[in-house]
Amino acid sequence: MMVRRFLSSPVLGPIVAMLLVAVLVAISTDRFLTEGNLRNLALQVSIVALVGIGSTLVIFVGGIDLSSGSMIALLTMLFASMDKFLGIGFWPSIVATFICGAALGCVNGLLTAYLRIPSFIATLAGLSAYRGIAFMFNNGSPIFDVSPLLDPIFYGRVAGIPLPLVYLVVCYGGAYWMMRYTRLGRSIYAVGGNAGAARLSGINVRRIELMAFVLAGIATAAGAVLMAARLNSGSPNYGVGMELQAIAAAIIGGASLTGGRGHVVATLFGALTITIVQNGLNLNAVPTSTQSVVIGAIILLAVGIDMWRRDVAGAVRRLVGANTVDRN
C-alpha cells in the first residue's frame, strides 16, 4: 500500500528528475560528489527553495509573481539600513524585514485581487519598482559589514547539519501542513482550480488571493534575510533572476500554471534540480552567458511540460485503452 501510494505521489516525478540531473552532473565531473561541493550545494539551494514556496502558493491560486527577485534586493537594503544606520537592533530589524515582506506581498495582492490587474502585469511593475526603490537607499551602493550576528544564521550548524537545511525542513513542513490540513490551504487549491465554484461554495476568493501573495512576501523576506546573512550585506543588485528560478522550481515540481494543482514539497526538488544544473555548469567551467541560455531553456521546457501535460496524459490513456480493447 505504501509503495503504491509513493509511486502515485506527485513528488515522485520531481525526485526522479532531480536524481537524473544529479547523475548526469556526477558523470560530467568527479568534483560534484565531494563533501565540500555537496555542502556548498545545500547552502546554495536554500534561498531559491524558500522563495519558491511563495511562488508556488501564488501559482496555486492561478497567479504569477515576477517581483520576488526585486523584493529581495529591496528587503536586504531595508534590513541593512535598519540594523546598521538606524540602530533599530539586529532581531527587531529581522522582524521588521518580515513585516515589510508581508506588506510588499500585500501590495501585489491588492493590485491583483481587488483592483483586478492581472498578476503578471502587477508583479512585473513590482519587479521594476521594488528594485528602483532599493537603489534609493545609500545612494544606490551596497551596504557591507552589516552585523557579525548574520554569519551564524547562514553558516551555523545544529548537530552537524547546516542551518539553512533546518530552515528548509521547518518551512516546507509548515507549508505542507498548511496546504493539506488547514482551511486556508484547501481554499487556495479551490480558488486556483475553479474560482467561480469556490465563490459559490462560500470562499472569499479575493481574500484568498491576497493571502497567497502575502505569504509569498513572507517567504521572500526569509530568502532576503538568508541572502543578507550569506554575504553580510544588502545590495540593490541582489536577487536578479531569482523570480524566474523560483517559478521554474515550482513548475519543475509539478505546479500547474493554470492553478489548483501541484504539491508544495515538490518545489523543493525543483529548486534542487535547478541548483544542481547551475552547480554542474560552474564545475565544468561553462561560461556565464551559456549558463543563462541553459537556465532559460530549462524554464521553457518546464512551462512546456506543464502546458503539454494534459495532452500527453490523454494520449497515454487512449493508447492504453486501445491496447486493452485489442487484447480483448
Secondary structure by P-SEA (a helix, b strand, c coil): caaaaaaaccaaaaaaaaaaaaaaaaaaccccccaaaaaaaaaaaaaaaaaaaaaaaaaaaccccccaaaaaaaaaaaaaaacccccccaaaaaaaaaaaaaaaaaaaaaacccccccaaaaaaaaaaaaaaaaaccccccccccccaaaaaacccccccccaaaaaaaaaaaaaaaaacccaaaaaaaaaaacaaaaaaaccaaaaaaaaaaaaaaaaaaaaaaaaaaaccccccccccaaaaaaaaaaaaaccccccccccaaaaaaaaaaaaaaaaaaaaacccaaaaaaaaaaaaaaaaaaaaaaaaaaaaaaaaaaaaaaaac
